[in-house]
Amino acid sequence: LSCVEVYVQVAGAQRRLSPQDKSDLRIPAGGTDDWWTLNVRAGLRPIRWLQLSVSGANLTDNSYWIHGSGVAGSGASLSVVAEVLGG
């Protein structure tokens, strides 16, 4: 493998709301809960003109809400990409 990255995204609970947040329909009453996701990315370049990548996001399928976004975060996902490189 050319590279491997494992990372966690974390946000604490947002309970102390400003007057603007309290009137913002995208933010639930009382604020948003804390959350975390476990993620991984890896890449491989088996030959000079081909790049292969795989990534997994929110592997534990935690439910979360990004404060002020108006939408729930995505569930577990996996993507695989093959790129043909020029030059």
A tleap script that builds the chain and sets N, CA, C and O, in Angstrom:
source leaprc.protein.ff14SB
mol = sequence {
  NLEU SER CYS VAL GLU VAL TYR VAL GLN VAL
  ALA GLY ALA GLN ARG ARG LEU SER PRO GLN
  ASP LYS SER ASP LEU ARG ILE PRO ALA GLY
  GLY THR ASP ASP TRP TRP THR LEU ASN VAL
  ARG ALA GLY LEU ARG PRO ILE ARG TRP LEU
  GLN LEU SER VAL SER GLY ALA ASN LEU THR
  ASP ASN SER TYR TRP ILE HIE GLY SER GLY
  VAL ALA GLY SER GLY ALA SER LEU SER VAL
  VAL ALA GLU VAL LEU GLY CGLY
}
set mol.1.N position { 0.837 -1.193 0.000 }
set mol.1.CA position { 0.000 0.000 0.000 }
set mol.1.C position { 0.874 1.247 0.000 }
set mol.1.O position { 1.901 1.291 0.678 }
set mol.2.N position { 0.475 2.236 -0.744 }
set mol.2.CA position { 1.187 3.506 -0.765 }
set mol.2.C position { 0.920 4.319 0.486 }
set mol.2.O position { 1.810 4.991 1.009 }
set mol.3.N position { -0.327 4.250 0.964 }
set mol.3.CA position { -0.682 5.019 2.155 }
set mol.3.C position { -1.904 4.402 2.818 }
set mol.3.O position { -2.779 3.845 2.155 }
set mol.4.N position { -1.944 4.512 4.131 }
set mol.4.CA position { -3.102 4.084 4.919 }
set mol.4.C position { -3.329 5.149 5.978 }
set mol.4.O position { -2.387 5.610 6.623 }
set mol.5.N position { -4.566 5.530 6.148 }
set mol.5.CA position { -4.910 6.549 7.142 }
set mol.5.C position { -6.160 6.100 7.883 }
set mol.5.O position { -7.182 5.798 7.267 }
set mol.6.N position { -6.076 6.058 9.189 }
set mol.6.CA position { -7.227 5.787 10.048 }
set mol.6.C position { -7.443 7.048 10.882 }
set mol.6.O position { -6.505 7.562 11.490 }
set mol.7.N position { -8.659 7.536 10.909 }
set mol.7.CA position { -8.911 8.764 11.661 }
set mol.7.C position { -10.314 8.762 12.257 }
set mol.7.O position { -11.217 8.074 11.780 }
set mol.8.N position { -10.464 9.548 13.306 }
set mol.8.CA position { -11.737 9.702 14.002 }
set mol.8.C position { -12.149 11.164 13.901 }
set mol.8.O position { -11.333 12.062 14.108 }
set mol.9.N position { -13.406 11.394 13.584 }
set mol.9.CA position { -13.963 12.748 13.637 }
set mol.9.C position { -14.825 12.820 14.887 }
set mol.9.O position { -15.593 11.901 15.174 }
set mol.10.N position { -14.695 13.919 15.631 }
set mol.10.CA position { -15.373 14.057 16.918 }
set mol.10.C position { -15.963 15.459 17.046 }
set mol.10.O position { -15.364 16.443 16.612 }
set mol.11.N position { -17.144 15.532 17.648 }
set mol.11.CA position { -17.724 16.833 18.009 }
set mol.11.C position { -18.408 16.692 19.361 }
set mol.11.O position { -19.115 15.714 19.605 }
set mol.12.N position { -18.202 17.652 20.225 }
set mol.12.CA position { -18.860 17.662 21.528 }
set mol.12.C position { -20.295 18.152 21.394 }
set mol.12.O position { -20.669 18.756 20.389 }
set mol.13.N position { -21.072 17.891 22.399 }
set mol.13.CA position { -22.464 18.351 22.420 }
set mol.13.C position { -22.497 19.881 22.375 }
set mol.13.O position { -21.664 20.547 22.991 }
set mol.14.N position { -23.446 20.415 21.655 }
set mol.14.CA position { -23.625 21.864 21.551 }
set mol.14.C position { -24.924 22.224 22.263 }
set mol.14.O position { -26.004 22.149 21.678 }
set mol.15.N position { -24.809 22.613 23.523 }
set mol.15.CA position { -25.996 22.896 24.338 }
set mol.15.C position { -26.173 24.384 24.632 }
set mol.15.O position { -27.298 24.854 24.805 }
set mol.16.N position { -25.069 25.123 24.688 }
set mol.16.CA position { -25.151 26.566 24.970 }
set mol.16.C position { -25.407 27.275 23.651 }
set mol.16.O position { -24.482 27.532 22.880 }
set mol.17.N position { -26.660 27.584 23.403 }
set mol.17.CA position { -27.056 28.142 22.118 }
set mol.17.C position { -27.195 29.655 22.173 }
set mol.17.O position { -27.709 30.212 23.144 }
set mol.18.N position { -26.734 30.304 21.128 }
set mol.18.CA position { -26.916 31.749 20.998 }
set mol.18.C position { -28.368 32.016 20.611 }
set mol.18.O position { -29.076 31.092 20.211 }
set mol.19.N position { -28.820 33.260 20.723 }
set mol.19.CA position { -30.187 33.570 20.288 }
set mol.19.C position { -30.422 33.206 18.813 }
set mol.19.O position { -31.517 32.776 18.448 }
set mol.20.N position { -29.405 33.375 17.975 }
set mol.20.CA position { -29.536 33.007 16.558 }
set mol.20.C position { -29.712 31.495 16.403 }
set mol.20.O position { -30.525 31.039 15.599 }
set mol.21.N position { -28.937 30.713 17.185 }
set mol.21.CA position { -29.072 29.260 17.122 }
set mol.21.C position { -30.458 28.817 17.588 }
set mol.21.O position { -31.041 27.903 17.005 }
set mol.22.N position { -30.986 29.449 18.623 }
set mol.22.CA position { -32.288 29.059 19.157 }
set mol.22.C position { -33.407 29.283 18.146 }
set mol.22.O position { -34.410 28.569 18.160 }
set mol.23.N position { -33.241 30.264 17.276 }
set mol.23.CA position { -34.274 30.530 16.272 }
set mol.23.C position { -33.978 29.854 14.929 }
set mol.23.O position { -34.777 29.960 13.999 }
set mol.24.N position { -32.850 29.167 14.820 }
set mol.24.CA position { -32.451 28.488 13.583 }
set mol.24.C position { -33.156 27.133 13.495 }
set mol.24.O position { -32.929 26.266 14.339 }
set mol.25.N position { -33.999 26.944 12.499 }
set mol.25.CA position { -34.775 25.717 12.357 }
set mol.25.C position { -33.908 24.494 12.051 }
set mol.25.O position { -34.374 23.362 12.186 }
set mol.26.N position { -32.664 24.705 11.644 }
set mol.26.CA position { -31.767 23.577 11.354 }
set mol.26.C position { -31.199 22.949 12.623 }
set mol.26.O position { -30.666 21.840 12.582 }
set mol.27.N position { -31.311 23.653 13.752 }
set mol.27.CA position { -30.752 23.178 15.020 }
set mol.27.C position { -31.884 22.684 15.913 }
set mol.27.O position { -32.802 23.444 16.219 }
set mol.28.N position { -31.832 21.412 16.338 }
set mol.28.CA position { -32.902 20.882 17.191 }
set mol.28.C position { -33.015 21.665 18.501 }
set mol.28.O position { -32.029 22.225 18.980 }
set mol.29.N position { -34.211 21.701 19.075 }
set mol.29.CA position { -34.408 22.354 20.365 }
set mol.29.C position { -33.472 21.712 21.384 }
set mol.29.O position { -33.419 20.486 21.484 }
set mol.30.N position { -32.745 22.512 22.130 }
set mol.30.CA position { -31.800 21.986 23.117 }
set mol.30.C position { -30.416 21.723 22.567 }
set mol.30.O position { -29.521 21.336 23.317 }
set mol.31.N position { -30.219 21.924 21.272 }
set mol.31.CA position { -28.889 21.759 20.692 }
set mol.31.C position { -28.663 20.391 20.074 }
set mol.31.O position { -29.605 19.634 19.838 }
set mol.32.N position { -27.393 20.087 19.816 }
set mol.32.CA position { -27.031 18.825 19.177 }
set mol.32.C position { -26.185 17.979 20.125 }
set mol.32.O position { -25.443 18.504 20.956 }
set mol.33.N position { -26.310 16.671 19.985 }
set mol.33.CA position { -25.561 15.728 20.824 }
set mol.33.C position { -24.113 15.612 20.363 }
set mol.33.O position { -23.765 16.014 19.253 }
set mol.34.N position { -23.276 15.055 21.237 }
set mol.34.CA position { -21.901 14.761 20.835 }
set mol.34.C position { -21.916 13.556 19.891 }
set mol.34.O position { -22.865 12.771 19.891 }
set mol.35.N position { -20.856 13.416 19.086 }
set mol.35.CA position { -20.783 12.302 18.147 }
set mol.35.C position { -19.333 12.045 17.748 }
set mol.35.O position { -18.452 12.881 17.945 }
set mol.36.N position { -19.118 10.853 17.179 }
set mol.36.CA position { -17.806 10.500 16.633 }
set mol.36.C position { -18.000 9.496 15.508 }
set mol.36.O position { -18.976 8.746 15.479 }
set mol.37.N position { -17.052 9.499 14.585 }
set mol.37.CA position { -17.052 8.519 13.502 }
set mol.37.C position { -15.649 7.941 13.351 }
set mol.37.O position { -14.655 8.633 13.571 }
set mol.38.N position { -15.581 6.671 12.976 }
set mol.38.CA position { -14.323 5.991 12.684 }
set mol.38.C position { -14.224 5.840 11.177 }
set mol.38.O position { -15.147 5.343 10.531 }
set mol.39.N position { -13.091 6.277 10.618 }
set mol.39.CA position { -12.934 6.339 9.162 }
set mol.39.C position { -11.571 5.776 8.763 }
set mol.39.O position { -10.633 5.773 9.560 }
set mol.40.N position { -11.473 5.305 7.533 }
set mol.40.CA position { -10.207 4.768 7.039 }
set mol.40.C position { -10.078 5.079 5.543 }
set mol.40.O position { -11.067 5.088 4.811 }
set mol.41.N position { -8.846 5.333 5.107 }
set mol.41.CA position { -8.545 5.540 3.689 }
set mol.41.C position { -7.256 4.801 3.370 }
set mol.41.O position { -6.351 4.736 4.202 }
set mol.42.N position { -7.170 4.243 2.166 }
set mol.42.CA position { -5.942 3.570 1.738 }
set mol.42.C position { -5.790 3.756 0.234 }
set mol.42.O position { -6.772 3.867 -0.500 }
set mol.43.N position { -4.549 3.787 -0.201 }
set mol.43.CA position { -4.270 3.950 -1.621 }
set mol.43.C position { -3.111 3.068 -2.052 }
set mol.43.O position { -2.235 2.724 -1.258 }
set mol.44.N position { -3.129 2.715 -3.320 }
set mol.44.CA position { -2.101 1.847 -3.890 }
set mol.44.C position { -1.886 2.259 -5.338 }
set mol.44.O position { -2.839 2.535 -6.068 }
set mol.45.N position { -0.638 2.297 -5.737 }
set mol.45.CA position { -0.306 2.593 -7.130 }
set mol.45.C position { 0.494 1.398 -7.675 }
set mol.45.O position { 1.725 1.405 -7.645 }
set mol.46.N position { -0.214 0.372 -8.174 }
set mol.46.CA position { 0.456 -0.851 -8.586 }
set mol.46.C position { 1.338 -0.679 -9.822 }
set mol.46.O position { 2.354 -1.359 -9.968 }
set mol.47.N position { 0.948 0.224 -10.700 }
set mol.47.CA position { 1.754 0.589 -11.872 }
set mol.47.C position { 1.666 2.093 -12.052 }
set mol.47.O position { 0.731 2.719 -11.551 }
set mol.48.N position { 2.603 2.674 -12.744 }
set mol.48.CA position { 2.740 4.133 -12.758 }
set mol.48.C position { 1.509 4.883 -13.261 }
set mol.48.O position { 1.330 6.052 -12.916 }
set mol.49.N position { 0.665 4.253 -14.056 }
set mol.49.CA position { -0.492 4.952 -14.625 }
set mol.49.C position { -1.818 4.593 -13.946 }
set mol.49.O position { -2.876 5.010 -14.418 }
set mol.50.N position { -1.783 3.826 -12.844 }
set mol.50.CA position { -3.013 3.405 -12.179 }
set mol.50.C position { -2.946 3.674 -10.679 }
set mol.50.O position { -2.018 3.232 -10.001 }
set mol.51.N position { -3.936 4.402 -10.169 }
set mol.51.CA position { -4.064 4.678 -8.736 }
set mol.51.C position { -5.347 4.027 -8.240 }
set mol.51.O position { -6.425 4.291 -8.771 }
set mol.52.N position { -5.234 3.179 -7.226 }
set mol.52.CA position { -6.395 2.534 -6.611 }
set mol.52.C position { -6.588 3.090 -5.207 }
set mol.52.O position { -5.625 3.247 -4.457 }
set mol.53.N position { -7.832 3.387 -4.854 }
set mol.53.CA position { -8.130 3.947 -3.534 }
set mol.53.C position { -9.374 3.285 -2.968 }
set mol.53.O position { -10.300 2.933 -3.699 }
set mol.54.N position { -9.378 3.124 -1.660 }
set mol.54.CA position { -10.560 2.630 -0.955 }
set mol.54.C position { -10.740 3.493 0.283 }
set mol.54.O position { -9.763 3.856 0.938 }
set mol.55.N position { -11.982 3.822 0.606 }
set mol.55.CA position { -12.240 4.590 1.818 }
set mol.55.C position { -13.530 4.105 2.455 }
set mol.55.O position { -14.496 3.753 1.778 }
set mol.56.N position { -13.512 4.099 3.775 }
set mol.56.CA position { -14.690 3.741 4.549 }
set mol.56.C position { -14.961 4.859 5.540 }
set mol.56.O position { -14.060 5.304 6.251 }
set mol.57.N position { -16.197 5.304 5.580 }
set mol.57.CA position { -16.568 6.409 6.466 }
set mol.57.C position { -17.630 5.937 7.454 }
set mol.57.O position { -18.507 5.142 7.116 }
set mol.58.N position { -17.533 6.442 8.680 }
set mol.58.CA position { -18.482 6.119 9.744 }
set mol.58.C position { -18.677 4.600 9.849 }
set mol.58.O position { -19.802 4.100 9.822 }
set mol.59.N position { -17.569 3.892 9.967 }
set mol.59.CA position { -17.598 2.430 9.950 }
set mol.59.C position { -18.435 1.818 11.070 }
set mol.59.O position { -18.907 0.690 10.930 }
set mol.60.N position { -18.626 2.525 12.163 }
set mol.60.CA position { -19.463 2.028 13.258 }
set mol.60.C position { -20.935 2.413 13.082 }
set mol.60.O position { -21.774 2.088 13.922 }
set mol.61.N position { -21.236 3.100 11.995 }
set mol.61.CA position { -22.601 3.497 11.638 }
set mol.61.C position { -23.284 4.297 12.749 }
set mol.61.O position { -24.470 4.110 13.020 }
set mol.62.N position { -22.521 5.189 13.390 }
set mol.62.CA position { -23.083 6.047 14.437 }
set mol.62.C position { -24.026 7.076 13.834 }
set mol.62.O position { -23.780 7.599 12.747 }
set mol.63.N position { -25.095 7.357 14.544 }
set mol.63.CA position { -26.028 8.401 14.141 }
set mol.63.C position { -25.490 9.741 14.656 }
set mol.63.O position { -25.144 9.859 15.831 }
set mol.64.N position { -25.419 10.745 13.785 }
set mol.64.CA position { -24.922 12.042 14.234 }
set mol.64.C position { -25.526 13.183 13.423 }
set mol.64.O position { -26.051 12.997 12.325 }
set mol.65.N position { -25.429 14.361 14.011 }
set mol.65.CA position { -26.003 15.581 13.428 }
set mol.65.C position { -24.951 16.671 13.531 }
set mol.65.O position { -24.568 17.063 14.633 }
set mol.66.N position { -24.486 17.157 12.405 }
set mol.66.CA position { -23.503 18.242 12.410 }
set mol.66.C position { -24.228 19.540 12.755 }
set mol.66.O position { -25.169 19.941 12.071 }
set mol.67.N position { -23.777 20.185 13.820 }
set mol.67.CA position { -24.448 21.376 14.340 }
set mol.67.C position { -24.626 22.440 13.254 }
set mol.67.O position { -23.660 22.868 12.622 }
set mol.68.N position { -25.860 22.853 13.054 }
set mol.68.CA position { -26.166 23.923 12.110 }
set mol.68.C position { -26.251 23.491 10.661 }
set mol.68.O position { -26.494 24.325 9.790 }
set mol.69.N position { -26.058 22.201 10.373 }
set mol.69.CA position { -26.059 21.773 8.972 }
set mol.69.C position { -27.473 21.555 8.431 }
set mol.69.O position { -27.718 21.708 7.235 }
set mol.70.N position { -28.394 21.199 9.322 }
set mol.70.CA position { -29.758 20.950 8.874 }
set mol.70.C position { -29.995 19.535 8.380 }
set mol.70.O position { -31.123 19.192 8.025 }
set mol.71.N position { -28.962 18.706 8.349 }
set mol.71.CA position { -29.119 17.319 7.902 }
set mol.71.C position { -28.351 16.384 8.827 }
set mol.71.O position { -27.337 16.762 9.414 }
set mol.72.N position { -28.852 15.156 8.947 }
set mol.72.CA position { -28.142 14.139 9.717 }
set mol.72.C position { -26.909 13.692 8.924 }
set mol.72.O position { -26.912 13.733 7.693 }
set mol.73.N position { -25.869 13.271 9.623 }
set mol.73.CA position { -24.669 12.767 8.968 }
set mol.73.C position { -24.946 11.440 8.292 }
set mol.73.O position { -25.916 10.754 8.615 }
set mol.74.N position { -24.090 11.088 7.356 }
set mol.74.CA position { -24.305 9.852 6.599 }
set mol.74.C position { -23.985 8.630 7.446 }
set mol.74.O position { -23.178 8.695 8.373 }
set mol.75.N position { -24.617 7.531 7.119 }
set mol.75.CA position { -24.335 6.262 7.770 }
set mol.75.C position { -23.038 5.681 7.239 }
set mol.75.O position { -22.281 6.357 6.542 }
set mol.76.N position { -22.789 4.432 7.571 }
set mol.76.CA position { -21.571 3.769 7.120 }
set mol.76.C position { -21.531 3.735 5.595 }
set mol.76.O position { -22.550 3.511 4.942 }
set mol.77.N position { -20.347 3.960 5.039 }
set mol.77.CA position { -20.208 3.914 3.586 }
set mol.77.C position { -18.823 3.401 3.204 }
set mol.77.O position { -17.871 3.501 3.977 }
set mol.78.N position { -18.733 2.862 2.023 }
set mol.78.CA position { -17.488 2.346 1.476 }
set mol.78.C position { -17.404 2.771 0.021 }
set mol.78.O position { -18.381 2.656 -0.718 }
set mol.79.N position { -16.245 3.260 -0.395 }
set mol.79.CA position { -16.063 3.601 -1.798 }
set mol.79.C position { -14.731 3.057 -2.286 }
set mol.79.O position { -13.741 3.022 -1.555 }
set mol.80.N position { -14.737 2.635 -3.539 }
set mol.80.CA position { -13.549 2.122 -4.197 }
set mol.80.C position { -13.394 2.893 -5.501 }
set mol.80.O position { -14.348 3.032 -6.267 }
set mol.81.N position { -12.178 3.396 -5.748 }
set mol.81.CA position { -11.928 4.233 -6.917 }
set mol.81.C position { -10.693 3.722 -7.643 }
set mol.81.O position { -9.684 3.397 -7.017 }
set mol.82.N position { -10.779 3.653 -8.962 }
set mol.82.CA position { -9.630 3.354 -9.805 }
set mol.82.C position { -9.434 4.554 -10.735 }
set mol.82.O position { -10.359 4.941 -11.450 }
set mol.83.N position { -8.243 5.139 -10.727 }
set mol.83.CA position { -7.939 6.302 -11.568 }
set mol.83.C position { -6.841 5.937 -12.559 }
set mol.83.O position { -5.808 5.383 -12.182 }
set mol.84.N position { -7.076 6.254 -13.828 }
set mol.84.CA position { -6.047 6.112 -14.841 }
set mol.84.C position { -5.346 7.451 -14.956 }
set mol.84.O position { -5.976 8.462 -15.264 }
set mol.85.N position { -4.055 7.463 -14.712 }
set mol.85.CA position { -3.269 8.691 -14.661 }
set mol.85.C position { -2.612 8.966 -16.009 }
set mol.85.O position { -2.113 8.056 -16.671 }
set mol.86.N position { -2.622 10.224 -16.395 }
set mol.86.CA position { -1.976 10.596 -17.650 }
set mol.86.C position { -0.576 11.115 -17.412 }
set mol.86.O position { -0.121 11.237 -16.275 }
set mol.87.N position { 0.094 11.415 -18.501 }
set mol.87.CA position { 1.397 12.061 -18.410 }
set mol.87.C position { 2.494 11.116 -18.297 }
set mol.87.O position { 3.653 11.523 -18.213 }
savepdb mol mol.pdb
quit
